Amino acid sequence: MSRVVRLADLDVPVEPLPEADVVDGAPSAGSVALATIGEVEVGVWRMTRGVATDVEVDEAFVVLSGRASIRFADGETVEASPGDLVTLHAGERTEWTVHETLTKVYVA
């Protein structure tokens, strides 16, 4: 892998999410791993418009493009848009409402 990855040009293939995870719409998602540092993976993840549930891993991510609302099981909702840094914790149950296709760089 190259030392420099032009994120704006990166192809992130997406596939429909499992039906059991979809709440509304027909969202697709996918990721590309870019590097491993020790036991930590760095990559890019993308999800198209729609609503889906997930169980999280320990992760920090920065939104590159798009917009989403992330609702946690405890009722907290965070809005994520370009430039935002968001942290997630292993085992958290979330519901992602992607308003505009969301692309993020993650460290997990």
C-alpha positions as a Markdown table, in Angstrom:
| # | Residue | x | y | z |
|---|---|---|---|---|
| 1 | Met | 0.0 | 0.0 | 0.0 |
| 2 | Ser | 1.2 | 3.5 | -0.8 |
| 3 | Arg | 2.4 | 5.8 | 1.9 |
| 4 | Val | -0.1 | 8.4 | 0.6 |
| 5 | Val | -3.8 | 7.6 | -0.1 |
| 6 | Arg | -5.9 | 10.2 | -1.7 |
| 7 | Leu | -9.1 | 9.7 | 0.3 |
| 8 | Ala | -11.1 | 11.9 | -2.2 |
| 9 | Asp | -10.3 | 9.4 | -4.9 |
| 10 | Leu | -10.7 | 6.2 | -2.9 |
| 11 | Asp | -13.2 | 3.7 | -4.2 |
| 12 | Val | -15.2 | 2.2 | -1.2 |
| 13 | Pro | -17.5 | -0.5 | -2.5 |
| 14 | Val | -20.8 | -0.9 | -0.7 |
| 15 | Glu | -23.2 | -3.8 | -0.4 |
| 16 | Pro | -26.8 | -3.9 | 1.0 |
| 17 | Leu | -26.9 | -4.3 | 4.7 |
| 18 | Pro | -28.4 | -7.5 | 6.2 |
| 19 | Glu | -32.2 | -7.2 | 6.2 |
| 20 | Ala | -32.3 | -7.8 | 10.0 |
| 21 | Asp | -30.2 | -4.6 | 10.5 |
| 22 | Val | -32.3 | -2.3 | 8.3 |
| 23 | Val | -34.9 | -0.1 | 10.0 |
| 24 | Asp | -35.8 | 2.1 | 7.0 |
| 25 | Gly | -34.8 | 2.5 | 3.4 |
| 26 | Ala | -32.3 | 0.3 | 1.6 |
| 27 | Pro | -28.9 | 1.4 | 3.0 |
| 28 | Ser | -25.6 | -0.1 | 1.8 |
| 29 | Ala | -22.3 | 0.0 | 3.5 |
| 30 | Gly | -18.7 | -1.0 | 3.0 |
| 31 | Ser | -15.1 | -0.3 | 4.1 |
| 32 | Val | -11.6 | -0.4 | 2.9 |
| 33 | Ala | -8.8 | -1.1 | 5.4 |
| 34 | Leu | -5.8 | 1.2 | 4.8 |
| 35 | Ala | -3.3 | 0.4 | 7.4 |
| 36 | Thr | -2.6 | -1.6 | 10.6 |
| 37 | Ile | -0.6 | 0.0 | 13.4 |
| 38 | Gly | 0.1 | -2.6 | 16.0 |
| 39 | Glu | -3.3 | -4.1 | 16.6 |
| 40 | Val | -5.2 | -1.0 | 15.4 |
| 41 | Glu | -6.8 | -0.8 | 12.0 |
| 42 | Val | -7.2 | 2.5 | 10.1 |
| 43 | Gly | -9.7 | 2.5 | 7.2 |
| 44 | Val | -12.5 | 4.3 | 5.4 |
| 45 | Trp | -16.2 | 3.3 | 5.8 |
| 46 | Arg | -19.2 | 4.4 | 3.8 |
| 47 | Met | -22.9 | 4.1 | 4.3 |
| 48 | Thr | -25.6 | 5.3 | 1.9 |
| 49 | Arg | -28.9 | 6.9 | 3.0 |
| 50 | Gly | -31.2 | 4.9 | 5.2 |
| 51 | Val | -31.6 | 3.8 | 8.8 |
| 52 | Ala | -29.8 | 0.7 | 10.3 |
| 53 | Thr | -28.8 | -0.7 | 13.7 |
| 54 | Asp | -25.4 | -1.8 | 14.7 |
| 55 | Val | -23.4 | -3.1 | 17.7 |
| 56 | Glu | -20.2 | -1.1 | 17.9 |
| 57 | Val | -16.5 | -1.9 | 18.5 |
| 58 | Asp | -14.1 | 0.5 | 20.2 |
| 59 | Glu | -13.5 | 3.1 | 17.5 |
| 60 | Ala | -12.8 | 6.8 | 16.9 |
| 61 | Phe | -13.7 | 8.3 | 13.5 |
| 62 | Val | -13.7 | 11.5 | 11.6 |
| 63 | Val | -16.4 | 12.3 | 9.1 |
| 64 | Leu | -15.1 | 13.2 | 5.7 |
| 65 | Ser | -18.4 | 13.8 | 4.0 |
| 66 | Gly | -22.1 | 13.3 | 4.5 |
| 67 | Arg | -24.3 | 13.6 | 7.5 |
| 68 | Ala | -25.8 | 11.2 | 10.0 |
| 69 | Ser | -27.6 | 11.0 | 13.3 |
| 70 | Ile | -26.4 | 8.3 | 15.6 |
| 71 | Arg | -28.8 | 7.2 | 18.4 |
| 72 | Phe | -27.5 | 5.2 | 21.3 |
| 73 | Ala | -29.5 | 2.7 | 23.4 |
| 74 | Asp | -29.4 | 5.1 | 26.4 |
| 75 | Gly | -31.3 | 7.7 | 24.3 |
| 76 | Glu | -28.4 | 10.0 | 23.5 |
| 77 | Thr | -28.3 | 11.1 | 19.9 |
| 78 | Val | -25.2 | 12.7 | 18.2 |
| 79 | Glu | -25.2 | 14.5 | 14.9 |
| 80 | Ala | -22.1 | 13.8 | 12.8 |
| 81 | Ser | -21.0 | 15.9 | 9.8 |
| 82 | Pro | -17.7 | 16.7 | 8.0 |
| 83 | Gly | -14.9 | 17.4 | 10.4 |
| 84 | Asp | -16.5 | 15.8 | 13.5 |
| 85 | Leu | -14.6 | 13.3 | 15.6 |
| 86 | Val | -16.9 | 10.7 | 17.2 |
| 87 | Thr | -16.0 | 7.9 | 19.6 |
| 88 | Leu | -17.8 | 4.6 | 20.0 |
| 89 | His | -17.4 | 1.9 | 22.6 |
| 90 | Ala | -17.4 | -1.8 | 22.2 |
| 91 | Gly | -20.9 | -3.3 | 22.8 |
| 92 | Glu | -22.9 | -0.1 | 22.4 |
| 93 | Arg | -26.1 | -0.6 | 20.4 |
| 94 | Thr | -26.7 | 2.2 | 17.9 |
| 95 | Glu | -29.1 | 3.2 | 15.3 |
| 96 | Trp | -27.6 | 5.2 | 12.4 |
| 97 | Thr | -29.8 | 7.5 | 10.4 |
| 98 | Val | -27.8 | 8.5 | 7.4 |
| 99 | His | -29.2 | 11.7 | 5.8 |
| 100 | Glu | -26.5 | 12.0 | 3.1 |
| 101 | Thr | -24.1 | 9.2 | 2.2 |
| 102 | Leu | -21.6 | 9.2 | 5.1 |
| 103 | Thr | -17.9 | 8.6 | 4.6 |
| 104 | Lys | -15.6 | 8.4 | 7.6 |
| 105 | Val | -12.0 | 7.5 | 8.4 |
| 106 | Tyr | -12.0 | 5.2 | 11.3 |
| 107 | Val | -9.4 | 3.9 | 13.8 |
| 108 | Ala | -10.5 | 0.7 | 15.6 |
